C-alpha cells in the first residue's frame, strides 16, 4: 500500500534516576556516598532514506518512543544510556507540527538527519552532593522527561518529470513504455490509484525519474474524483508532460481537456503553470484521430516543438518524446 500521509506521536526516552548508595570503608562516615548518575534517555531522529518510497511502515505504528536511560548503580556506576530511535522517511517528506501546522523540516537530500526529540538528562546520584561540610548526603535526583511532539508527515515525491492527464489517457502505458516497468493497465478510468515511479535510462547511462499520478478530473482541486491527494506529488517535478487522449468515440474535445488540466493545476498551485512542459497526444494509432490531432495543433498556442502525437501502446513516436523529455528535464535540473 502506498501511504503518503501519517500522524505520529514521538517521545524521547526519560533520563534514568540517580541513586543513593554507600561505600563500605572503615573511617568513612556511612562508607561515603557512592550512588551513580542515571543514564541519558534516547533521542528520536528522522533520517531520509532514498530506498524508502512511502510512509507505509507507520500506517499501523502511530506511537513511537525511544528507550529510557538506565538507573544509576552503586560504586558510582552510571546508568546505561537509552538507545536512540531512528525513524526513516522517504525523500520529499515534509514534517509539520500537528497542533500548529508549522513546517518543521523538509527532507530533500539522501542521508539528511534531524534530531526532533532530545532524550531526558540522567538524574544525579548522592555522590554528586558530597561537600566538605556534608560528607554523607542522603539525596539524589530523578531523571528528566524526554521531549515529546505530535507530528504530521506528508510525502511529496521528488521526480524530474511528472505526468498529468485525465483518467484512462494512457499514462500507465506510457510510463511502462519509457521506464520498462510493470504497472497496472486496464481499459477503464482510475486504473492508477497510487503514484507510480519509473527510471528512464539512456545510452550514456544518464537517468531521469518520472512520476505518474492518478487521473485528474474537472474540479479535482476541490477534492473531487481522487482529488488533490496526489497532486502534491508533481509539485516538485522540474518538468510536466500533459498526456491527452485522442478519443473520437467519447465525444470529447482534446484541446478543451488540455485547458481543463491547466486550470486544475493553476487552482491547486499557480506556480505549477510556470514549469516547462510537453504535450503528448496519445492513441494516434486509432481510427479518426488524425483529424482531432490536426484540430488540436491549430488551437495550440505554445511552441509547436513541445507537441507530440504518439501511441504509447504501439510505440509510435515514443523515442522522439523520450529524447525531448530528456533534453527538457536535464536542462531544468542543471538550471535549478
BADOTOR-591033 format. One line per 8 residues: number of its first residue (from 1); their letters; for each residue x, y, z of N, C-alpha, C. Coordinates in steps of 0.1 Angstrom, whole numbers, always signed. Each point is the difference from the previous one (the first is absolute). Example, Ala and Ser with C-alpha at 12.3 -4.5 7.8 and 13.67 -1.06 7.14 Angstrom:
1	as	+132,-57,+78,-9,+12,+0,+9,+12,+0 | -4,+11,-7,+9,+11,+0,-8,+11,+8
This chain:
1	xxxxxxxx	+8,-12,+0,-8,+12,+0,+9,+12,+0 | -4,+10,-8,+7,+13,-1,-6,+9,+10 | +8,+4,+11,-5,+9,+10,+8,+13,-1 | -6,+12,-1,+8,+12,-2,-4,+10,+11 | -7,-4,+10,-3,+10,+11,-3,-8,+13 | +7,+3,+10,-3,-6,+13,+2,+10,+11 | -6,-3,+12,+2,+8,+12,+7,-9,+10 | +10,+5,+6,+8,-8,+10,+2,+8,+13
9	xxxxxxxx	-1,-8,+11,+4,+5,+13,+14,-5,+3 | +9,+9,+1,+14,-3,+3,+4,+4,+14 | +7,-9,+7,+4,+3,+13,+15,-5,+2 | +8,+9,+5,+14,-3,+4,+0,-8,+13 | +10,-7,+3,+1,-7,+12,+2,+8,+12 | -5,-4,+12,+2,+7,+13,+14,-3,+5 | +6,+10,+6,+13,-3,+6,-1,-9,+12 | +10,-8,+3,+0,-9,+11,+1,+7,+13
17	xxxxxxxx	-5,-5,+11,+1,+6,+13,+14,-2,+6 | +5,+10,+7,+11,-1,+8,-3,-9,+13 | +9,-6,+6,-3,-8,+12,+9,+4,+12 | -5,-5,+12,+8,+2,+12,+6,-13,+3 | +13,+0,+2,+8,-12,+3,+12,+4,+8 | +6,-10,+7,+11,+3,+10,+12,-10,-2 | +11,+6,+1,+12,-9,+0,+1,-6,+14 | +6,-12,+1,+2,-6,+13,+15,+0,+3
25	xxxxxxxx	+5,+12,+5,+14,+1,+3,+1,+6,+15 | +10,-5,+7,+2,+4,+14,+4,+15,+0 | -4,+6,+11,+3,+14,+3,-7,+10,-10 | -8,-4,-9,-8,+9,-9,-14,-1,+5 | -6,+12,+3,-14,+0,+5,-9,-7,-9 | -7,-9,+5,-10,-8,-7,+7,-6,-13 | +13,-2,+0,+7,-6,-11,+2,+10,-11 | -6,+12,+1,+2,+10,-11,-10,-1,-11
33	xxxxxxxx	-5,+10,-6,-10,-1,-11,+6,-6,-12 | -8,-9,-6,+5,-7,-12,-11,-2,-11 | -11,+7,+1,-11,-1,-9,+3,+6,-14 | -2,-8,-10,+3,+5,-14,-11,+7,-6 | +4,+7,-11,-10,+8,-8,-8,-9,-9 | -12,+5,-3,-8,-7,-10,+4,+2,-14 | -3,-9,-9,+4,+1,-14,-9,+10,-7 | +5,+5,-11,-8,+9,-9,-10,-7,-8
41	xxxxxxxx	-12,+6,-1,-10,-7,-8,+3,+1,-15 | -5,-10,-7,+3,+0,-15,-8,+11,-7 | +6,+6,-10,-7,+10,-8,-7,-6,-12 | -8,+8,-7,-7,-4,-12,+6,+8,-12 | +4,-8,-10,+6,+6,-12,-9,-3,-12 | -2,+9,-9,-6,-3,-13,+12,+0,-10 | +0,-10,-9,+11,-2,-10,-6,-2,-13 | +4,+7,-11,-5,-2,-13,+8,-12,-7
49	xxxxxxxx	-8,-9,-5,+6,-12,-6,-6,-1,-14 | +9,+1,-11,-5,-1,-14,-6,-14,-3 | +3,-10,+8,-6,-13,-3,-14,-2,+5 | -5,+10,+8,-13,-1,+5,-9,+9,-9 | -11,-5,-4,-8,+7,-10,-14,+4,+5 | -4,-4,+12,-13,+4,+5,+1,+0,+15 | -11,+4,+7,+0,+0,+15,-8,-12,+5 | +0,-10,-8,-8,-12,+3,+4,-6,+14
57	xxxxxxxx	+13,+0,+3,+4,-6,+13,-7,+6,+12 | -5,+12,-1,-6,+6,+11,-15,+1,+0 | -6,-8,-10,-14,+0,-1,-7,-5,+12 | +6,-10,+7,-6,-6,+12,+9,+2,+12 | +9,+9,-1,+9,+3,+11,+0,+15,+2 | -9,+5,+8,-2,+14,+2,+7,+6,+12 | +4,-9,+10,+7,+5,+12,+14,-6,+0 | +10,+8,+0,+14,-5,-1,+8,+7,+11
65	xxxxxxxx	+7,-8,+8,+7,+4,+12,+14,-5,+0 | +10,+9,+3,+14,-5,+2,+1,-6,+14 | +11,-7,+2,+3,-7,+12,+3,+9,+12 | -5,-3,+12,+4,+8,+12,+14,-3,+4 | +6,+10,+7,+13,-2,+5,+0,-10,+12 | +10,-7,+3,+0,-9,+11,+3,+7,+14 | -4,-6,+10,+2,+6,+14,+15,-2,+3 | +5,+10,+8,+13,-1,+5,+2,-12,+9
73	xxxxxxxx	+13,-3,+3,+3,-12,+8,+9,+4,+12 | +3,-10,+8,+10,+2,+11,+14,+2,-6 | +9,+4,+9,+14,+2,-4,+2,+10,-11 | -9,+10,+0,+0,+11,-9,-2,-5,-15 | -7,-11,-1,-2,-5,-14,-11,+8,-7 | +3,+5,-12,-10,+8,-7,-10,-9,-7 | -13,+3,-1,-10,-8,-6,+3,+0,-15 | -5,-10,-7,+1,-1,-15,-8,+10,-7
81	xxxxxxxx	+6,+6,-10,-7,+10,-8,-11,-7,-9 | -11,+6,-2,-11,-6,-8,+4,+0,-14 | -5,-11,-8,+2,-1,-14,-8,+11,-7 | +7,+6,-10,-7,+10,-8,-10,-7,-9 | -11,+7,-4,-10,-5,-9,+2,+7,-14 | +3,-8,-10,+2,+5,-13,-13,-2,-9 | -6,+10,-4,-12,-1,-8,+3,+4,-15 | +0,-10,-9,+4,+3,-13,-12,+5,-8
89	xxxxxxxx	+3,+10,-9,-11,+5,-8,+5,+2,-14 | -9,+0,-10,+4,+1,-14,+5,+15,-3 | +7,+1,-11,+4,+13,-5,-13,+7,-4 | -1,+13,+3,-12,+8,-3,-10,+1,+12 | +4,-5,+12,-9,+0,+11,+0,+14,+7 | -11,+5,+2,-2,+12,+8,-4,-3,+14 | +5,+6,+10,-3,-2,+14,-7,+12,+5 | -12,-1,+5,-8,+11,+6,-3,-3,+14
97	xxxxxxxx	-1,+10,+8,-6,-1,+14,-15,-2,-2 | -5,-11,+6,-14,-4,-2,-9,+10,+6 | +4,+7,+11,-8,+10,+7,-1,+13,-7 | +11,+5,-5,+1,+13,-6,+1,+0,-15 | +3,-11,-6,+2,-1,-14,+13,+7,-5 | +8,+4,+9,+13,+6,-3,+9,-10,-7 | +6,+4,-12,+10,-8,-6,+13,-1,+7 | +4,-12,+5,+12,-1,+8,+12,-4,-8
105	xxxxxxxx	-2,-9,-10,+12,-4,-8,-5,-6,-13 | +9,+1,-10,-2,-5,-13,+12,-9,-4 | -3,-13,-2,+11,-9,-4,+1,-1,-15 | +11,+6,-6,+2,+0,-14,+12,-6,-5 | +9,-4,+10,+13,-6,-4,+2,-13,+7 | +6,-10,-7,+2,-13,+7,+9,+1,+12 | -4,-7,+10,+8,+0,+12,-2,+11,+10 | -9,+10,-3,-3,+11,+9,-5,-6,+13
113	xxxxxxxx	+6,+5,+11,-4,-5,+14,-3,+12,+9 | -11,-1,+7,-5,+10,+8,-5,-5,+14 | +6,+5,+10,-4,-4,+14,-13,+8,+3 | -11,-7,+1,-13,+7,+2,-4,+0,+15 | +4,-10,+7,-3,-1,+14,+13,-3,+8 | +4,+8,+9,+12,-3,+8,-3,-8,+13 | +8,-10,+2,-2,-8,+12,+2,+8,+13 | -6,-5,+11,+1,+6,+13,+14,-2,+6
121	xxxxxxxx	+3,+9,+9,+13,-1,+7,-1,-9,+11 | +11,-7,+3,+0,-9,+11,+1,+7,+13 | -7,-6,+11,+1,+6,+13,+14,-2,+6 | +2,+8,+11,+13,-1,+7,-1,-9,+12 | +11,-8,+1,+1,-9,+12,+5,+9,+12 | -1,-7,+12,+3,+8,+12,+15,+3,+1 | +9,-6,-8,+14,+3,+1,+2,+14,-6 | -9,+5,-8,+1,+14,-6,-2,+11,+11
129	xxxxxxxx	-6,-4,+11,-4,+10,+10,+9,+1,+12 | +11,-8,-1,+9,+0,+11,+8,+13,+1 | +1,+6,+12,+8,+13,+2,+8,-2,+12 | +9,+10,+3,+9,-1,+11,-8,+0,+13 | -12,+6,+0,-8,+1,+12,-12,-10,+0 | -1,-6,-11,-11,-10,-1,+5,-13,-6 | +6,-8,+8,+8,-12,-4,-9,-12,-4 | -12,+0,+5,-9,-11,-2,-14,+5,-5
137	xxxxxxxx	+0,+5,-12,-13,+5,-5,-10,-11,-3 | -12,+2,+5,-10,-10,-3,-10,+5,-10 | +5,+4,-12,-9,+6,-9,+5,-4,-14 | -10,-1,-10,+3,-3,-14,-11,+7,-8 | +2,+0,-13,-11,+7,-8,-5,-10,-11 | -12,+2,-4,-6,-9,-10,+5,+5,-14 | -1,-9,-10,+3,+4,-13,-12,+9,-6 | +4,+8,-10,-10,+9,-6,-7,-7,-11
145	xxxxxxxx	-12,+4,-3,-8,-6,-11,+6,+4,-13 | -2,-9,-10,+5,+3,-14,-11,+9,-7 | +4,+7,-10,-9,+8,-8,-10,-8,-7 | -12,+5,-2,-11,-6,-7,-6,+9,-11 | -5,-5,-10,-6,+8,-11,-9,-9,-8 | -11,+6,-5,-9,-7,-9,+3,+7,-14 | +3,-8,-10,+4,+6,-13,-9,-6,-11 | -1,+7,-11,-5,-6,-12,+10,-1,-10
153	xxxxxxxx	+2,-11,-6,+9,-3,-11,-8,+0,-13 | +4,+8,-10,-6,+1,-13,+10,-2,-11 | -2,-10,-8,+10,-3,-11,-4,+7,-13 | +10,+7,-5,-1,+6,-14,+12,-6,-8 | -4,-9,-9,+11,-7,-7,+9,+10,-8 | +12,-3,+0,+10,+8,-7,+3,-8,-13 | -5,+6,-11,+3,-7,-13,+4,+11,-10 | +6,-3,-11,+4,+9,-10,-12,+4,-9
161	xxxxxxxx	-8,-10,-3,-11,+2,-10,-13,-5,+7 | -11,+8,-2,-13,-5,+5,-10,-1,-11 | -7,-11,-1,-10,-2,-10,-14,+5,+5 | -7,+8,-8,-13,+5,+3,-10,-4,-11 | -11,-5,+4,-10,-3,-10,-13,-4,+6 | -11,-1,-8,-13,-5,+4,+1,-15,+3 | -10,-5,+7,+0,-15,+2,-1,-7,-14 | +7,-11,-1,+1,-8,-12,+6,+6,-11
169	xxxxxxxx	+9,+10,+2,+7,+7,-11,+12,-8,-5 | +4,-10,+8,+11,-9,-4,+13,+3,+7 | -1,+7,+11,+13,+3,+8,+7,-12,+4 | -7,-10,+5,+6,-12,+5,+7,-8,-11 | -6,+0,-12,+6,-6,-12,+12,+7,-4 | +0,+13,+1,+11,+8,-5,+12,-2,+10 | -2,+1,+13,+11,-2,+9,+5,-14,-1 | -8,-10,-3,+5,-13,-2,+9,-1,-12
177	xxxxxxxx	-4,+7,-11,+8,+0,-12,+13,+7,+2 | +0,+11,+7,+12,+8,+2,+10,-6,+10 | -6,-5,+11,+9,-5,+11,+1,-15,+1 | -7,-7,-9,+0,-14,+0,-3,-6,+14 | -11,+5,+6,-4,-6,+12,-15,-5,-2 | -4,-9,+9,-13,-6,-1,-10,+8,+9 | -10,+6,-5,-10,+8,+8,-13,-5,-5 | -10,+2,+8,-14,-5,-3,-5,+8,-11
185	xxxxxxxx	-5,-7,-11,-5,+6,-12,-14,-7,-3 | -10,+8,-1,-13,-5,-3,-9,+10,-8 | -10,-5,-7,-8,+10,-8,-11,+6,+7 | +3,+5,+12,-11,+7,+8,+7,+11,+8 | -8,+11,+3,+6,+11,+7,+5,-3,+14 | +9,+8,+5,+6,-2,+14,+7,-13,+2 | +6,-5,-11,+8,-12,+2,+12,+2,+10 | +5,+12,-1,+11,+4,+9,-6,+6,+13
193	xxxxxxxx	+2,-6,+11,-5,+4,+13,+10,+5,+9 | +13,-1,-4,+11,+5,+8,+11,+5,-10 | +9,+9,+4,+10,+4,-9,+9,-11,-4 | +5,+0,-13,+10,-9,-5,+13,+7,-3 | +11,-5,+4,+13,+6,-3,+7,-9,-9 | +7,+6,-10,+8,-8,-9,+13,+7,-4 | +11,-7,-2,+12,+6,-4,+3,-3,-15 | +2,+11,-8,+3,-1,-14,+15,+1,-1
201	xxxxxxxx	+6,-11,-6,+15,+0,-1,+3,+2,-15 | +11,+8,-3,+4,+2,-14,+13,-7,-3 | +4,+1,-13,+12,-7,-4,+12,+4,+7 | +1,+13,+4,+12,+4,+7,-1,-2,+15 | -10,-8,+4,-3,-4,+14,-5,+12,+9 | -3,+11,-6,-7,+10,+8,-14,-4,+2 | -6,+5,+11,-14,-4,+3,-9,+12,+4 | -13,-2,-2,-9,+10,+6,-11,-8,+6
209	xxxxxxxx	-6,+5,+11,-11,-6,+7,-13,+6,-3 | -9,-8,-4,-14,+4,-4,-10,-5,+10 | -11,+8,+2,-10,-3,+9,-14,+1,-8 | -8,-10,+2,-13,-1,-6,-10,+0,+12 | -9,+10,+0,-10,+1,+10,-14,-4,-5 | -9,-4,+9,-14,-3,-5,-6,+11,-8 | -9,-4,-9,-6,+10,-9,-7,+12,+7 | +0,+11,-7,-6,+12,+5,-13,+3,-7
217	xxxxxxxx	-11,+3,+7,-12,+4,-6,-3,+14,+4 | -11,+6,-7,-3,+13,+3,-4,+2,+15 | +5,+11,+6,-2,+4,+14,+7,-10,+9 | +11,-6,-5,+9,-8,+9,+5,+8,+11 | +3,+13,-2,+6,+9,+10,-10,+2,+12 | -13,-4,-3,-10,+1,+11,-2,-14,+6 | +9,-9,-3,+0,-14,+6,-10,-9,-6 | -3,+3,-13,-9,-9,-7,+8,-11,-7
225	xxxxxxxx	-7,-11,-3,+7,-12,-5,+10,-5,+10 | +13,-2,-4,+10,-3,+10,+6,+13,+6 | -6,+11,-4,+3,+13,+6,+15,+4,-1 | +4,+8,+10,+13,+6,+0,+10,-9,+8 | -5,-12,+4,+9,-8,+9,+13,-3,-7 | +0,-1,-13,+13,-3,-7,+6,+11,-8 | -7,+11,-1,+5,+12,-7,+13,+4,+6 | +2,-1,+13,+12,+5,+6,+13,-8,-5
233	xxxxxxxx	-3,-12,-6,+12,-8,-4,+6,+5,-13 | -6,+10,-7,+6,+6,-11,+4,+14,+2 | -2,+5,+12,+4,+14,+4,+15,+2,-2 | +8,-11,+3,+14,+2,+1,+7,-4,-13 | -7,-5,-10,+6,-3,-13,+4,+12,-7 | +11,-1,-8,+5,+11,-7,-7,+2,-13 | -6,-11,-5,-7,+0,-13,-13,-8,+0 | -9,+5,-8,-13,-7,-1,-2,-6,-14
241	xxxxxxxx	-7,-11,-1,-5,-5,-13,-15,-2,+1 | -7,+8,-8,-14,-2,-1,-3,-11,-10 | -8,-10,+5,-3,-11,-9,-15,+1,-3 | -3,+3,-13,-14,+2,-4,-5,-11,-9 | -11,-6,+3,-5,-11,-8,-8,+5,-12 | +4,-6,-11,-8,+3,-13,-11,-10,+0 | -12,+4,+4,-11,-10,+1,-13,+5,-7 | -1,-2,-13,-12,+5,-7,-13,-7,+4
249	xxxxxxxx	+1,-12,+5,-12,-8,+3,-6,+5,+13 | +7,+8,+8,-6,+4,+13,-5,+15,-1 | -1,+6,-12,-5,+13,-1,+7,+10,+9 | +13,-1,+0,+9,+9,+9,+9,+8,-9 | +2,+12,+4,+9,+9,-7,+13,+0,+7 | +11,-5,-7,+13,-1,+6,+5,+14,+5 | -2,+10,-8,+6,+13,+4,-7,+6,+12 | -13,-2,+1,-8,+4,+12,+5,-7,+12
257	xxxxxxxx	+4,-13,-1,+5,-8,+11,+14,+6,+4 | +8,+4,-10,+13,+6,+4,-2,+12,+8 | -9,+9,-5,-2,+12,+8,-6,-2,+14 | -8,-11,+1,-5,-3,+13,+11,-5,+10 | +9,-8,-6,+11,-5,+9,+9,+12,+4 | +2,+9,-9,+8,+12,+4,-8,+8,+11 | -13,+1,-1,-8,+8,+9,+1,-7,+14 | -1,-13,+0,+0,-7,+13,+14,+1,+7
265	xxxxxxxx	+10,+0,-8,+14,+2,+6,+1,+14,+6 | -5,+9,-8,+1,+14,+5,-9,+2,+13 | -11,-6,+0,-9,+1,+12,+7,-6,+12 | +7,-11,-2,+7,-7,+11,+12,+8,+5 | +9,+4,-10,+12,+8,+3,+4,+8,-13 | -2,+13,+0,+3,+7,-13,+14,-1,-4 | +9,-3,+8,+15,-1,-4,+2,-12,-9 | -10,-10,+0,+2,-11,-8,-1,+3,-15
273	xxxxxxxx	-7,+11,-3,-1,+4,-14,+13,+6,-5 | +9,+3,+9,+13,+6,-4,+10,-11,-4 | -3,-12,+2,+9,-11,-3,+0,-2,-15 | +12,-3,-6,+1,-4,-14,-8,-13,-3 | -6,-1,-11,-8,-12,-3,+0,-5,-14 | -4,-12,-2,-2,-6,-13,-14,-5,+0 | -6,-1,-12,-13,-6,-2,+0,-12,-9 | -5,-11,+4,+0,-12,-8,-15,-4,-3
281	xxxxxxxx	-3,+0,-13,-14,-4,-4,+1,-15,-2 | -7,-8,+8,+2,-14,+0,-11,-7,-8 | +3,-12,-4,-9,-9,-7,-2,+4,-15 | +11,+5,-6,-1,+5,-13,-2,-12,-10 | +2,-12,+5,-1,-12,-9,-15,-3,-2 | -9,+5,+8,-14,-3,-2,-7,+8,-11 | -11,-6,-5,-7,+7,-11,-5,+14,+3 | +0,+8,-9,-6,+14,+1,+7,+9,+10
289	xxxxxxxx	+12,-3,+3,+7,+8,+10,+9,+11,-7 | +3,-2,-13,+8,+9,-7,-7,+14,-1 | -13,+0,-2,-7,+13,+0,+0,+7,+13 | -2,-8,+11,+1,+6,+13,+13,+6,+3 | +11,-7,-4,+13,+5,+2,+3,+13,-8 | -5,+0,-12,+2,+12,-8,-8,+12,+6 | -12,-2,+5,-8,+10,+6,+7,+5,+13 | +6,-9,+7,+8,+4,+13,+12,+9,-4
297	xxxxxxxx	+7,-4,-11,+12,+8,-4,-4,+14,-4 | -11,+1,-6,-4,+14,-5,-3,+9,+12 | -6,-6,+11,-4,+8,+12,+12,+2,+10 | +10,-8,-2,+11,-1,+10,+8,+13,+0 | +0,+8,+10,+6,+14,+0,+15,+0,+4 | +6,-12,+3,+13,+0,+5,+10,-5,-11 | +13,-1,+3,+10,-4,-10,-4,-14,-6 | -1,-1,-13,-4,-12,-6,+10,-12,+3
305	xxxxxxxx	+12,+4,+3,+10,-11,+3,-3,-7,+13 | -9,+6,+8,-3,-7,+13,-12,-9,-2 | -5,-2,-12,-12,-8,-2,+4,-13,-8 | -5,-11,+5,+3,-13,-7,-13,-8,-1 | +0,-8,-11,-11,-10,-2,+6,-13,+1 | -5,-8,+9,+6,-13,+3,-11,-11,+2 | +5,-12,+1,-8,-12,+4,+9,-7,+10 | -4,+1,+13,+8,-7,+10,-1,-15,-1
313	xxxxxxxx	-12,-5,-4,-2,-14,-2,+8,-6,-11 | +0,+7,-12,+7,-5,-12,+15,+5,-1 | +4,+9,+9,+14,+5,-1,+2,+11,-10 | -10,+6,-6,+1,+10,-10,+5,+13,+5 | +11,+5,-5,+6,+12,+4,+5,+1,+14 | +1,-11,+7,+4,-1,+14,+15,+5,+2 | +8,-4,-9,+14,+4,+1,+2,+15,-2 | -7,+6,-8,+1,+15,-2,-5,+7,+13
321	xxxxxxxx	-11,-5,+6,-5,+6,+12,+10,-2,+11 | +6,-12,+1,+10,-3,+10,+12,+9,-1 | +5,+3,-12,+11,+9,-2,-3,+14,+5 | -13,+4,-4,-4,+14,+4,-1,+1,+15 | -5,-10,+7,-2,-1,+14,+14,+1,+7 | +10,-7,-6,+13,+0,+5,+7,+14,-1 | -1,+6,-11,+6,+13,-2,-6,+11,+9 | -13,+0,+1,-7,+10,+8,+2,-3,+15
329	xxxxxxxx	-1,-12,+5,+2,-3,+14,+14,+2,+4 | +10,-4,-8,+14,+2,+4,+4,+15,+0 | -6,+7,-9,+3,+15,-1,-6,+6,+13 | -12,-3,+4,-6,+6,+12,+8,-4,+12 | +5,-13,+1,+7,-5,+11,+13,+8,+2 | +7,+3,-11,+12,+7,+1,-3,+15,+4 | -11,+5,-5,-3,+14,+4,-3,+2,+15 | -7,-10,+5,-4,+1,+14,+11,-6,+9
